């Protein structure tokens, strides 16, 4: 069966998620731009599991991280245009395709928002550590990120299998 290509309308909650995500992307770009010239030449470039900086390098690395954030954002915007190409946990039919597409697109939106929050937090913290105003990402950072991402995917899988 060829999968239908459908236009899945956004609900108000989807518009809010998209708006918040875009606002955060623009905000971190502005924040990084405003603080970049004040950074020392050497900044944290890697954080260990404890959240403490354990690698240092050029401040250009911050621009690479910002580029990765923007790249991820754009990639997920593009991917969200082709839900008919996704893999699904159930067999798609004409009757369940709209619901399955919506659930998958909602998961992409949430993962995009989480990705932007995660990247933004790393960038903000790196700037703060470089300025001596913070010490680490926090010991809670990696476990929290893992829990949020895995929980999002599990919720998607459960919702789509019902």
ABEGO torsion letter per residue (X at the ends): XBBBBBBBBBBAAAAAAAAAAAAAAAAAAAAAAAAAAABBABBBABBBAAGBBABBBBAAAAAAAAAAAAAAAAAAAAAAABAAABBBABBBBAAAAAAAAAAAAAAAAAAAAAAAAAAAAAAAAAAAAAAGABABAEAAAAAAAAAAAAAAAAAAAAAAAX
